[in-house]
């Protein structure tokens, strides 16, 4: 049960409640929105890391103004050295916040001083050098939108807008419409865009975590159902075997014929129990297309491969053996894409096709990727076993190189009329 008592001291509140120290040593409980958020993925793939670096590099276009001022501006030696030092410190603080903090959270005692340093450097350089340095406030807005809680990020973006408007208009001495159109509007859009992106990414992460919890609960439910079925199947049979074994033991050695009858009954009951268990376990072990489609989507998303696949199989009737063979083919194909292909995109299609005049048809599974393609060596054990499994279900398997490179696997099974 959660501890709902109020902390007796500020130190206890800071230790237990995660709050902060207020005026005169009081304890202020920390609200969820006040915590320093981080929306990156600590276990990101190399492709996701490259995408995050590219997203950060896009914003570097606004550095053209400060860089050109350093290159062509009429600055004295000390002034140029100070500007270069401040510019380097600004870049280090910005990259630390936007790149490092969005991957894994930095403590608040680091985040807030860095944000303050960014704001101070942007204001100082724009006042001391030229208006070209006002572009640094766009980076301050991006950093605050990416790392601060929403309410504080709004305040920080508003402070950037006020500083831009004040310095860009010489504190009201001139109109400065170009500052509003070229810097103030991008500053506002950048700050709120990063706040929206952070919220979206965190929501997607929560959805993935919720999906993982649902999958775990479903697996636990399956285990419980299997345990109940095995108990129902084996409880009576094992009890009967135990009773007959005791009875046969008491009959020996005086009545060997009757003991032999009991032993025969024990053998019959045990064989039937073995058949029942095999049927029950076989039903649980047989995969389904719906489950394998969900698993394929999760596996491809985890390694950063763009996945294009249906959310559910088509409305085609399949016998359990045919569906199980096709589901195994999907699992084997996606496993090969994840482990060996080096692909960046994978497409899975399920297409129903008519066959003959009896109303029956075919269901074809196609898995195509844009990876390195077949190696030219002989077929591996996985594909050989998959071909045999499909043959037992009256299905076929074919593999080929993709049209634009990569590897394509096609499996076909007959549907039920």
C-alpha positions in Angstrom: 0.0 0.0 0.0 1.3 3.5 -0.9 2.5 5.7 2.0 0.1 8.6 2.1 1.3 10.3 5.2 2.8 13.8 5.0 6.6 14.0 5.5 7.5 15.5 8.8 10.5 17.4 7.5 11.7 18.8 4.2 14.6 16.3 4.1 12.1 13.4 4.5 9.9 14.8 1.8 12.9 15.1 -0.6 13.9 11.6 0.2 10.5 9.9 0.1 8.3 12.0 -2.1 10.7 13.2 -4.7 9.8 16.8 -4.2 11.8 19.9 -3.9 12.8 22.4 -1.2 10.7 25.5 -1.0 11.1 28.8 0.8 12.1 28.6 4.5 13.0 24.9 4.3 9.5 23.8 3.4 8.8 20.7 1.3 7.0 21.1 -2.0 5.7 17.8 -3.5 6.8 17.4 -7.1 4.0 17.1 -9.7 4.4 14.7 -12.6 4.6 17.5 -15.1 7.5 19.1 -13.1 9.9 16.3 -13.6 12.7 16.5 -16.2 11.5 14.3 -19.2 13.5 12.4 -21.6 11.9 10.9 -24.7 14.8 9.1 -26.4 15.3 5.3 -26.5 18.4 4.2 -24.6 18.4 0.9 -26.5 18.1 2.5 -30.0 19.4 0.8 -33.1 22.1 2.3 -35.3 19.5 3.4 -37.8 17.5 5.2 -35.1 20.7 6.9 -33.8 21.4 8.1 -37.4 17.9 9.5 -37.7 18.2 11.3 -34.4 21.5 12.9 -35.5 20.0 13.9 -38.8 17.1 15.5 -37.0 19.5 17.5 -34.8 21.7 18.5 -37.8 18.7 20.0 -39.7 18.5 22.8 -37.2 22.1 23.8 -37.8 21.0 25.8 -40.8 20.2 28.7 -38.5 23.9 28.9 -37.6 24.7 30.6 -41.0 24.3 34.0 -39.5 26.6 33.7 -36.5 29.2 31.8 -38.6 29.2 34.5 -41.4 29.5 37.2 -38.7 32.6 35.5 -37.3 34.1 35.1 -40.8 33.3 38.5 -42.3 32.5 40.7 -39.3 34.7 43.6 -38.4 35.7 42.5 -34.9 38.8 43.2 -32.9 41.1 40.3 -31.8 39.7 40.1 -28.2 36.2 40.5 -29.4 36.6 37.8 -32.0 38.2 35.4 -29.4 35.4 36.0 -27.0 32.7 35.4 -29.7 34.4 32.2 -30.8 34.6 31.0 -27.1 31.0 31.8 -26.4 29.9 30.2 -29.7 31.8 27.0 -28.9 30.4 26.9 -25.3 26.9 27.4 -26.8 27.3 24.5 -29.2 28.6 22.2 -26.5 25.7 23.0 -24.1 23.2 22.7 -26.9 24.4 19.3 -28.1 24.7 18.0 -24.6 21.0 18.9 -24.0 19.4 17.9 -27.3 21.5 14.8 -28.1 22.5 13.5 -24.7 19.3 14.3 -22.7 16.9 13.0 -25.4 18.7 9.6 -25.2 18.8 9.2 -21.4 17.7 11.8 -18.8 20.1 14.1 -17.2 19.4 15.3 -13.7 17.7 18.6 -13.1 20.8 20.1 -11.5 22.5 19.8 -14.9 19.6 20.6 -17.3 18.5 23.9 -15.8 22.0 25.4 -15.6 22.7 24.4 -19.2 19.4 26.0 -20.3 20.3 29.2 -18.4 23.7 29.2 -19.9 22.2 28.9 -23.4 19.9 31.8 -22.8 22.7 34.0 -21.3 25.1 33.3 -24.1 22.5 34.0 -26.8 21.5 37.3 -25.2 25.1 38.3 -24.6 26.4 37.5 -28.0 23.4 39.1 -29.8 23.9 42.3 -27.7 27.7 42.4 -28.0 28.2 41.3 -31.6 25.5 41.9 -34.1 21.9 40.9 -35.0 23.1 37.9 -36.8 23.5 36.2 -33.4 19.8 36.5 -32.7 19.4 33.1 -34.5 20.8 31.5 -31.3 17.5 32.0 -29.6 16.0 29.5 -32.0 18.3 26.9 -30.6 17.4 27.9 -27.1 13.7 27.4 -28.0 14.5 24.0 -29.5 16.5 22.9 -26.4 13.8 24.1 -23.9 11.1 22.4 -25.9 13.0 19.2 -26.0 14.2 18.9 -22.4 12.0 21.0 -20.1 8.5 20.1 -18.7 5.7 21.6 -20.7 4.8 24.5 -18.4 8.3 25.6 -18.0 9.1 25.1 -21.6 6.3 27.5 -22.5 7.7 30.1 -20.1 11.2 29.6 -21.6 10.0 30.0 -25.2 8.1 33.2 -24.2 11.3 34.5 -22.7 13.2 33.8 -26.0 10.5 35.6 -27.9 10.7 38.6 -25.6 14.5 38.8 -25.9 14.3 38.4 -29.7 11.7 41.2 -30.0 13.6 43.5 -27.6 17.1 43.1 -29.1 15.9 42.8 -32.7 14.0 46.1 -32.4 16.6 47.9 -30.4 14.3 47.8 -27.4 11.4 49.4 -29.4 13.5 52.0 -31.3 12.6 50.6 -34.7 10.0 48.3 -36.2 12.2 45.3 -37.0 9.5 43.4 -39.0 12.2 41.2 -40.6 13.1 40.0 -37.1 9.5 38.9 -36.5 9.2 37.0 -39.8 12.6 35.4 -39.9 13.3 34.6 -36.3 10.4 35.2 -33.9 8.0 32.9 -35.8 10.6 30.1 -36.3 11.5 30.4 -32.6 7.8 29.9 -31.5 7.3 27.1 -34.0 10.5 25.3 -33.1 9.7 25.4 -29.3 6.2 24.1 -29.6 7.1 21.6 -32.3 9.6 20.0 -30.0 7.1 20.0 -27.1 4.6 18.3 -29.4 7.1 15.8 -30.7 8.2 14.9 -27.2 4.6 14.3 -26.1 4.0 12.1 -29.2 7.1 10.0 -28.7 6.4 9.5 -25.0 2.8 8.5 -25.8 4.1 6.0 -28.4 6.5 4.6 -25.9 3.7 4.2 -23.3 1.6 2.4 -26.0 4.5 0.0 -26.7 4.9 -0.7 -23.1 1.2 -1.3 -22.7 1.2 -3.6 -25.7 4.1 -5.6 -24.1 2.1 -5.8 -20.8 -1.0 -7.0 -22.7 1.1 -9.7 -24.5 2.6 -10.8 -21.2 -0.9 -11.0 -19.6 -2.1 -13.0 -22.6 0.9 -15.4 -22.3 0.1 -15.9 -18.6 -3.5 -16.5 -19.3 -2.4 -19.2 -21.9 -0.2 -20.8 -19.3 -3.1 -20.9 -16.8 -5.4 -22.4 -19.4 -2.8 -25.0 -20.3 -2.4 -25.9 -16.6 -6.2 -26.2 -16.2 -6.5 -28.4 -19.3 -3.6 -30.7 -18.2 -5.1 -31.0 -14.7 -8.5 -31.9 -16.2 -6.9 -34.4 -18.6 -4.4 -36.0 -16.3 -6.1 -35.7 -12.9 -8.6 -38.6 -13.4 -6.2 -40.7 -15.4 -3.3 -40.5 -12.8 -5.7 -41.1 -9.9 -7.0 -44.2 -11.7 -3.5 -45.4 -12.4 -2.5 -45.0 -8.8 -5.6 -46.9 -7.5 -5.1 -49.7 -9.9 -1.4 -49.9 -9.1 -2.2 -50.3 -5.4 -4.8 -52.9 -6.1 -2.4 -54.9 -8.3 0.2 -54.7 -5.6 -2.2 -56.2 -3.1 -3.2 -59.0 -5.5 0.4 -60.1 -5.9 1.5 -62.8 -5.5 -1.7 -64.6 -4.5 -3.9 -63.6 -7.5 -1.5 -63.1 -10.4 -4.3 -63.3 -13.1 -6.3 -60.5 -11.6 -3.2 -58.5 -11.0 -2.3 -58.9 -14.7 -5.8 -57.5 -15.6 -5.2 -54.5 -13.5 -1.8 -53.9 -15.1 -3.4 -54.1 -18.5 -6.0 -51.5 -17.4 -3.1 -49.3 -16.2 -1.4 -49.6 -19.6 -4.6 -48.7 -21.4 -5.3 -45.7 -19.2 -1.7 -44.4 -19.5 -1.7 -44.7 -23.3 -5.0 -42.8 -23.5 -3.6 -40.1 -21.2 -0.5 -39.8 -23.4 -2.7 -39.3 -26.5 -4.8 -36.7 -24.7 -1.7 -34.8 -23.6 -0.2 -34.8 -27.1 -3.4 -33.5 -28.6 -3.6 -30.7 -26.0 0.0 -29.7 -26.3 -0.1 -29.9 -30.1 -3.0 -27.4 -30.2 -1.0 -25.0 -28.0 2.2 -25.3 -30.0 0.5 -24.7 -33.3 1.1 -21.0 -34.3 -1.6 -18.8 -35.9 -1.3 -16.1 -38.5 -2.7 -13.4 -36.3 -0.2 -14.1 -33.5 2.7 -14.3 -35.9 1.8 -11.1 -37.7 1.8 -9.2 -34.4 5.1 -10.8 -33.5 6.6 -10.0 -36.8 5.6 -6.3 -36.5 7.2 -6.1 -33.0 10.4 -7.9 -34.1 10.9 -5.6 -37.2 10.1 -2.4 -35.2 12.6 -3.4 -32.5 15.5 -3.6 -34.8 14.5 -0.4 -36.8 13.3 -2.1 -40.0 10.4 -0.3 -41.7 7.6 -2.9 -41.7 4.7 -3.0 -44.1 2.4 -5.9 -43.2 -1.4 -6.4 -42.7 -2.8 -6.0 -39.2 -4.9 -9.2 -39.6 -5.0 -12.2 -42.0 -7.6 -12.2 -44.8 -11.0 -13.8 -44.2 -10.0 -17.2 -45.7 -10.8 -20.5 -44.1 -7.8 -22.6 -43.4 -7.4 -26.0 -41.8 -5.3 -25.9 -38.6 -2.4 -27.7 -40.3 -2.4 -25.3 -43.3 -2.5 -22.2 -41.0 0.2 -23.6 -38.8 2.5 -24.2 -41.7 1.9 -20.8 -43.1 2.5 -19.2 -39.7 5.8 -21.1 -39.3 6.8 -19.8 -42.8 6.1 -16.2 -41.7 8.1 -16.7 -38.5 11.1 -18.2 -40.3 11.1 -15.6 -43.0 10.9 -12.6 -40.5 13.6 -14.2 -38.4 15.9 -14.4 -41.4 15.2 -10.8 -42.3 16.0 -9.6 -38.7 19.2 -11.7 -38.2 20.8 -12.1 -41.6 19.5 -9.7 -44.3 20.8 -6.3 -43.3 17.6 -4.9 -44.7 16.0 -1.5 -43.9 12.5 -2.4 -45.2 10.4 -5.5 -45.2 7.0 -6.1 -46.9 4.7 -8.9 -45.9 1.6 -9.7 -48.0 -1.2 -12.3 -47.6 -3.2 -12.7 -50.8 -6.1 -15.1 -51.4 -6.5 -16.5 -54.9 -9.2 -18.7 -56.4 -8.5 -22.1 -57.8 -10.6 -24.4 -59.8 -14.4 -24.6 -60.0 -15.0 -26.3 -56.7 -14.9 -23.0 -54.8 -11.6 -23.7 -53.0 -8.6 -21.5 -53.3 -5.1 -20.7 -52.2 -3.6 -18.3 -49.6 -0.2 -17.0 -50.6 2.3 -15.4 -48.1 5.1 -13.2 -49.5 7.9 -11.8 -47.5 10.2 -9.4 -49.3 13.1 -7.3 -48.1 15.7 -4.9 -49.6 18.7 -6.5 -47.9 21.8 -8.2 -49.3 19.9 -11.0 -51.0 20.7 -14.7 -51.3 24.3 -15.7 -50.8 24.4 -18.2 -53.6 25.1 -21.1 -51.3 22.8 -24.1 -51.0 19.5 -23.9 -49.1 19.9 -23.9 -45.3 18.4 -26.2 -42.8 15.7 -23.7 -41.9 14.3 -23.4 -45.4 14.6 -27.1 -46.0 12.6 -27.9 -42.8 10.1 -25.2 -43.8 9.7 -26.7 -47.3 9.0 -30.1 -45.7 6.5 -28.7 -43.3 4.6 -27.0 -46.1 4.7 -30.1 -48.2 3.0 -32.1 -45.3 0.2 -29.4 -45.4 -0.1 -29.6 -49.2 1.6 -26.3 -49.6 4.6 -25.0 -51.6 7.6 -22.8 -51.0 9.6 -20.7 -53.4 12.5 -18.3 -52.8 14.2 -15.8 -55.2 16.2 -12.6 -55.3 14.1 -9.4 -55.2 13.6 -7.3 -58.3 15.6 -4.4 -56.8 17.8 -6.6 -54.7 17.0 -8.3 -51.4 15.3 -11.6 -50.9 11.7 -12.8 -51.5 10.0 -15.8 -49.9 6.6 -17.1 -51.1 4.6 -19.8 -49.3 1.2 -21.1 -50.5 -1.3 -23.4 -48.8 -4.8 -24.5 -49.9 -7.8 -23.0 -48.2 -10.9 -24.9 -47.1 -13.8 -24.8 -49.5 
